[in-house]
Amino acid sequence: MTGVPAMAERPPASDAINTFLVRVSIALHKHGTYPPGHPALVSADAALALSTEALFSERASLGIGVARRTLLVDGVPTDSTNAVVKELAERLHRREVGGIMLRRGVTADELSEALHHLSADPQLFRERLHGHGEPLPTWPHIDIVPPAFRRLALANDE
């Protein structure tokens, strides 16, 4: 039988990925709490930029799928006991984010702007993500996409 490897066969997320996701969660929270230029926000963005550099020294891209309480990083579920990453998944899920693709070359400014938009009111973000009202900006190294249910399929052993 071919297909997706069993959970036990998949390698765990690297420390760089875990650190990156935690810093994304922290920065996203601070983008929703503080005005632009606030020292706490600047600090969170700077820490995220460092994690991003470390992450893309290992890889060319990073695909993040969003489920209700977990993230799938390149198809591998994150640790369900990590409360910070779980909260990030829940926050993205409320905004109907299906996935995020990041590519090498992503800048601190791109990340900061994307997080600023993601920290908006969930209803407003959902409307913009689905093409209603003012469109979301685009970034050269970041794609934020809604769930793609039309490509969803049920599989069996045959």
C-alpha positions in Angstrom: 0.0 0.0 0.0 1.3 3.5 -0.8 0.2 6.8 0.5 0.9 9.0 3.5 3.3 7.6 6.0 1.9 6.7 9.4 2.2 9.4 12.1 5.0 7.4 13.9 7.0 7.3 10.7 7.0 11.1 10.2 9.9 13.1 11.6 9.0 15.6 14.3 9.2 19.3 13.5 12.7 20.8 13.9 13.5 23.1 16.8 13.8 26.0 14.3 10.2 25.3 13.1 8.9 25.1 16.7 10.7 28.3 17.7 9.4 30.0 14.5 5.7 29.1 15.2 5.9 30.2 18.8 7.4 33.5 17.7 4.7 33.9 15.0 2.0 33.4 17.7 3.6 35.9 20.0 4.0 38.5 17.3 0.5 38.0 16.0 -0.9 38.5 19.5 1.2 41.7 19.9 0.1 43.0 16.5 -3.5 42.8 17.8 -2.6 44.5 21.1 -0.1 47.3 20.4 0.0 50.2 17.9 2.7 50.2 15.2 6.1 51.3 16.6 5.3 50.1 20.2 8.5 48.7 21.8 6.8 45.4 22.6 5.7 45.0 19.0 9.1 46.0 17.6 10.8 43.4 19.9 8.4 40.6 18.8 9.0 41.4 15.1 12.7 41.4 15.7 12.6 38.0 17.4 10.5 36.6 14.6 12.9 37.9 12.0 15.8 36.1 13.7 13.8 32.8 13.8 12.9 33.3 10.1 16.6 33.6 9.2 17.4 30.4 11.0 14.4 28.6 9.5 15.3 29.5 5.9 18.9 28.5 6.3 17.6 24.9 6.4 14.9 25.1 3.7 13.6 27.0 0.7 10.0 27.1 1.7 7.6 26.3 4.5 4.0 25.2 4.0 1.7 25.6 7.0 -1.7 24.0 6.9 -4.3 25.1 9.5 -6.7 22.9 11.3 -8.9 23.8 14.2 -6.4 23.1 17.0 -3.2 22.1 15.2 -1.0 23.2 12.4 0.5 20.9 9.7 4.0 21.9 8.8 4.9 20.4 5.5 2.2 17.8 6.2 3.4 17.0 9.7 1.1 17.9 12.7 2.6 20.1 15.3 2.8 19.0 19.0 -0.8 19.1 20.3 0.5 19.8 23.8 2.1 23.1 22.9 -0.4 25.6 24.1 1.1 28.6 22.2 1.1 26.8 18.8 -2.5 25.4 19.6 -3.6 29.0 20.2 -2.0 30.1 16.9 -3.9 27.4 15.1 -7.2 28.4 16.7 -6.6 32.1 15.9 -5.8 31.3 12.2 -8.8 28.9 12.0 -11.2 31.6 13.3 -10.0 33.7 10.3 -10.6 30.8 7.9 -7.0 30.6 6.9 -6.5 27.2 5.2 -2.8 27.6 4.7 0.2 29.8 4.7 3.2 29.4 2.3 6.4 31.2 3.2 9.4 31.2 0.8 13.1 32.0 1.3 13.7 35.7 1.0 10.7 36.7 3.2 11.5 40.0 4.9 10.8 41.3 8.3 8.6 43.9 6.8 6.6 41.4 4.8 6.0 39.3 8.0 5.1 42.3 10.0 2.6 43.5 7.4 1.0 40.1 7.0 0.7 39.7 10.8 -0.9 43.2 11.0 -3.6 42.1 8.6 -4.0 38.7 10.3 -4.5 40.4 13.7 -7.5 42.3 12.3 -11.1 41.5 13.4 -11.7 37.8 12.3 -14.9 38.6 10.4 -13.2 41.4 8.5 -10.2 39.2 7.7 -12.5 36.4 6.5 -14.3 38.7 4.2 -11.1 40.0 2.7 -9.6 36.6 2.4 -12.6 35.4 0.4 -12.5 38.4 -1.9 -15.3 40.5 -0.3 -14.5 44.2 0.3 -11.0 45.5 0.1 -8.6 42.8 -1.1 -5.7 41.6 1.1 -2.3 42.8 -0.1 0.0 40.4 -1.8 3.6 39.7 -0.7 6.4 38.3 -2.8 7.3 35.6 -0.3 4.0 35.0 1.6 0.8 33.4 0.5 -2.3 33.2 2.8 -5.0 31.1 1.4 -8.5 30.0 2.5 -9.4 26.3 2.9 -9.6 24.5 -0.5 -12.6 22.2 0.1 -13.1 21.5 -3.6 -9.8 19.6 -3.6 -10.8 17.6 -0.5 -11.2 13.9 -1.1 -11.9 10.8 1.0 -9.4 8.0 0.6 -9.7 4.3 1.1 -7.2 1.4 1.1 -7.8 0.6 -2.6 
